[in-house]
Every structure is written in C-alpha cells, then in structure tokens.
C-alpha cells in the first residue's frame, strides 16, 4: 500500500515509512482535494471505505497545516486483500470526473 501510494505524484503520505516502528495505518492527502472528497469518491466509485478528518488529533493536523481538510486514513489488516489495495491505488490515481 505504502509503495503504491508513494509512487503517485499528487499523493502525500504522513507517518513512518515501512521498516520503522509503526501501525499498519497511513495518513495521506491528494493534492488539491479535501479529505472528505477523496474518501467519498473512493467509497462511491471504488468500494473502498476510508476515514477522513483529524481523528481527534487536531494538534497533528494543525502542525501539518491541514486543519481545514484533515487527512485520509488508509489501513491494512490481516483481512485486507491485494484487490482492495489495488482498488485504493487505482482510485487515487484515476482523475475525478
């Protein structure tokens, strides 16, 4: 997931990179799009349900200058499939419209 998202020019990832102590969660933003719009499009068009906002960590979004938009939160778990990760990356890569 991290490799696929980090290869997209308009995506900015937040959080420790793979290989560092971390949870299987990554915060991200798509340049020029509010987090709620990204999450809604992924849900409506690709069947990927993502959380968005500040996740009760307003100090973090303030420090990142993302208080207006927040972040999109991508998570993997033991039941996440390769197809779901592929659809996430496709959904972020495909232009809206």
N, C-alpha and C positions, 0 to 999 in steps of 0.2 A: 504494500500500500504506500509506504513512505517513498520508495524508489519511483513508483509510477506517478505519484502526485508531485514529487520534487522535479520531475522531468518536464513539467508543464510550465511554460514561461509565465503565465498570468497567475500562478498559484504561489502563495507564500505560506510556508509551514512554520508552525511555532511549537517549540518543545524540543527535548533532547533527541538527537539523531539516533538511529539504531546503533547498538553497540554500547551505548551509555545507559546507566540505570534509568528506567522509565516504565510507564504503564503502556498497554497496547492502545493508547489514545493519542491522537494528534489534532492540534488545533490548526485550522487553515483559513485562508481567505482567498477569494478570487478577485483579482484587481478590478476595481470599478463596480463591484456588485455587493449590495448589502448581504449580510449572512443569512437573513431570513429569505431573501430571494433565491439564493443558492440552494438552501435547504428545501424550499418549496419546489423548485424546478427538479431537483434530484428525486424528490418524492413523486411528483406528478408525472414526470416523463420517464424515469428510470427505475421506479420502485425501490429506491434507496432512501431510508428514513434516517435523517441526521438531526442532531440537536444543534441549536444555534443560540447566540446571545452571549451573556457574560458569565453564566454558570455560577452566579453568586460570588464571583471573584472580580468584583469591579475594580479593585486595585490593580489587577493584572491588565485588564483592558484599558485602564487609564494609562498605565506605564507604556503600553503598546500603541497608544493614541487610537484606540478602537472603541471608544465609549459610544459613539453613535451607531456603529454597525455590529460590534461584537465579533465573535468567531463562529465558524462552523466546526463541529467536533466530529471527527471520524474515529471510529473504534473498531478494533478487531477482537474477536473472542474465539474460543475453541470451536464454535459452530459457524463462524463466518466462512463463506465459501469463496473459492477463487473467482467464480462468476460474479459474486457481489462486489468484490474488489475491482474486477474488470469493468462492471457497470458504473461504479463510482468514478473511476478514472475516465471512462467514456463520457459520462455525464458532465464532468468538469471540463473536459477537452472540447466537447461539441458546443459550437456557438449557440447562444439562445436565439430563438426566433422561430 
